[in-house]
Amino acid sequence: MIRKPVVAGQFYPRTETSLKKMLANLVRTDSEKQEVKGVILPHAGYVYSGAVAGATISKVDVKKTAVILGTNHTGSGSPFSVMTKGSWLTPLGDVKIDTEIAESMLKASSLLRDDNEGHLYEHSIEVELPFLQYVRSDIKIVPITISSKGLKEYRQIGSDIAEGFKKVGRSAVFIASTDLTHYESRESAERKDRLVIEAILSLDEERLFRVVEERCISMCGLAPTCVLLSACKNMGAKQAGLVKYQTSGDITGDYSSVVGYAGMVIW
């Protein structure tokens, strides 16, 4: 299956030329690269969150395979859906699925399902692909959508996919796609987002889950971020760092109703 883009021309430019021109202003290919296990990237329109995504990916030593954990905004498909075969198309070309790693993860997990439906109209994975293609033209992916469930399930699937990945014996970078607080004042968003960032910096998915629930934080990618933390710790991660944070208000000048974006790395 070739998964065709659904938000090209909306979240990012539709043509190869325009997209490359935009990415050239967002990504520093000459930056010093860091070996990481995990990355957290926003998935809004590039006009709003592209500076955060670009600054973050600029600092990452992107491996040949990226395991991308996306939010399931649509509710379609299985709760935990992986595509194991085919490719994803963007204006920059095809991105092939790393079938070996995807199938190893599927075999290792009782929760994961081989299911294309949850990916067809979901943007949270798609918007990350051009950034990855821009820094590594031969990139392969393992796309996984994560639905809202409980902390127990997030921890289990994180552990499962890490174990499945380790059995293959190759390198990869794991990415969680999420935006933070939605449509609150800048003051409120920054206060809540700081709590989220602190929980991630502590590599504590239980703390993250609890603070989002208790403070009613509208972080759309809580599920994939919890899974990412679980998976990275299973693979030996000990530290996390914030690369860049900003809100949509920094672009629009309207601070009465903003969305928060954070780019982070885990190693």
N, C-alpha and C positions, 0 to 999 in steps of 0.2 A: 504493500500500500504506500502511495505517496500522499502524505498529509500536506494539503495546500494551505497557504497562509490565509488567515481570516481577518487580521487587523492591519495588514499592510495598507498604507494610505490613510490610516486612522491614527494608530499609535506610533508609527514610524513611516518614513517615505516609501512609496510604492516602487520606485525605480532604483536600479542598481547604482546609477550615477549619483542620484540625490542622497541615497542612503549612505554611500561611502563618504560623500562630502560631509554629511552630518556626523558620522562616526569619527572622521578625522579631527573634528573639533571637540570630541568628547573623550577620546582614548589616546593615551600617551604610550606609543609603542617603544619608546626609548627609556621608560622608567625601569628602575631596579625591580626585579621580580622576586617574589617570596614563594617558597615551597609551602603549600597549605593543603589541608585535608578538606576543608569546607569553606564555602562562600555564601553570604546572604546578599541578594540583589533585589532591588525594587522592580516592579513590572508595570508601571504607569506609562503614559505616552512619553516619548523621549524628550519632548519639550519640557516636561515637568521633572522627570526622574532620571533623565539620561546622564546628567552631570554626576550623579551619585553612582550609577551603574558604571559609567566610563572610568571614573576615578578609581573605583574598586577593582575592576577587571584589569586596569593598567598595572596594578601591583601584584597580580597573581601569575605564577608560572602555570599556565593552562596546559594540562596534559592532553593526550590525544583523545581521551574519552571524558565526557562530562555527564555525570548522573544528575539529572535535573528534577528536583522535587517541586511540583507545581501545586498551587491551590486549585481545588475544583469549585469554580464559581458557578458552573452551570447545573450541577447536581446530576449530570448524565453519567451513565456507566457504573462500573463497580466502585465501591468506596476507595479501594486502593488499586489503581489501574496502571499497568505497564504495557507499552508497546514493545514487542520483541523483534519485529521485522519491519523492513521498509525504510523509508526516509522522510524527512521533513523538508519542504521547499520554502525558501525565502528569496527575496530579490537578489541575494548574493549567491544563490545556487542551492544544490541539494546537500542536506546533512544526513548521513547514513546512521541508522541505528546500530549500536554495538550489540549484535545479537548474542554473542557469547556471554557477555556480562549480564545482559537482560535475562537470558534464560537461566543462568546460574542463580540469579536473585529470585526468580520465579520459583525455581525448584526448592530454594531454601526457606520460602515463606508460605505459611498456611493462609495468610491474609491477602497476599498479592494475587491479582488476576491478570491474565493476558487479555486485554480489553482495549480496543481502539476507540470505543464510543465516547469515553470520558475526555478524549483528546481532540475531538473533531472541531469543536467551537470554543475551546478554552484558550485564553490568551497568555496565561501566566508563564508558560514554558516558551511559547513562540517568541515573545518579545526579548528573551535572553539570547536567542540564537544568533542574530546579526553581530552582537558584541563578541561572541565566541568565534564566529567565522572571521571577523575582522582581525583578530589576533592570532588565529590558527585556522588556516584554510582547510586543513585535513581533519578537522574536529569530527568526532563521532559522539552520539548521545545515547543515553538511556532515559527516556521520558517516563516519569511516574507522577500521576495525579493523586493527591491525598485529600480525602474528604474529612469533614469534622466528625471526630469520634472521641474516644477517651484517652487519657494519658497512658493507660495500660497498653492500648493498641498502638499508640505512637512509639512507645518504647520497644514493643515487640517487633514491629516492622522495621524500625531502625536497626535493631540488632540483627534481624533476619537478612536485610539487604547487605549489611556490612559483612556478615558471614558468607553470603553468596558471592560477594565481590572478592573477598580474600581467597576463595577457592580457585579463582581464575588466575591469580598471581600476576596481575598487571596493574599499572598505575592509572589513576583517574582523579578527577576533582569532583566533589559533591557540592551541589548548589541548591539552596532553598530560595524560592521566589516568593517575595512578600512585600506588601506595603504596610505601613504602620497605621497610626490613628487617622480616621477618615472624617472630614467635614466638621471639625471643631475649630475653635479659635487657636491661634498660634500658641498662646500661653498654655492652654489646656493640652494641646497636642504635644508640645515639647515636654510638659510635665509627665504625661503618660508614657510617651516614647522613651524617656529617660529610664523609667522603670523596666521597660522591655529590654532596652539595651544593656542595662546592668545585669539582668537575669541571664542574657546571652553571654555576656562577658564572664560570668561565673560558670558557664557551661552547665547550667542547671535547668533542665527542661521542666522539672516539677515546679520550680519557682516561677518560671515563665508562664506555665499553664495556670498557676494559681493567681498571679498578679493580673493576667488578662481577664480571667473570669471575675475576680473580685472587684476590679476597677472598671469593668465593662469597657475594655479597650477594643476598639474596632479594627484590630490587626487581622487582615484577611488571611494571612499565611501562618497563623499559629500552628496548624497541623503540620505542614511541611517543615517548619522551623524546629518543632519538637522532634520530629523524625530525624532531621539533620543532626541535632545535638546528640541524640542517642547513637546514631550511626558513627559519628566522628569519635565519640568517646570509646566506642567499641574498637575503633581502629587506632586508638592510642593518643587522641588529641588531649592536650593539657592546657592550652591557652587560646584566647580569642582577643580580637582587637577591632576597634571601630576605625574605618577609613574615612567615611564622610557621612554627615547627616544634614539634611535640609528639609524644608517643606515646600509645597507648591506655592505658598505665599511669597517665597523668595524669588519666584519667577513672575507671578502675576501682580504682586504688590497688594493683593487682597489678603489680609491676615485675619479676617473675621471667620473664614471657613477654609481650612487647609487640609492637605493630606501629608503625612510624614513619610520620609524615605530614609533608610539607613543602608549603607554598604559596610559589610563586616567580613572578617576572615577568621578562620579557625585553624590552628596548627598544633 
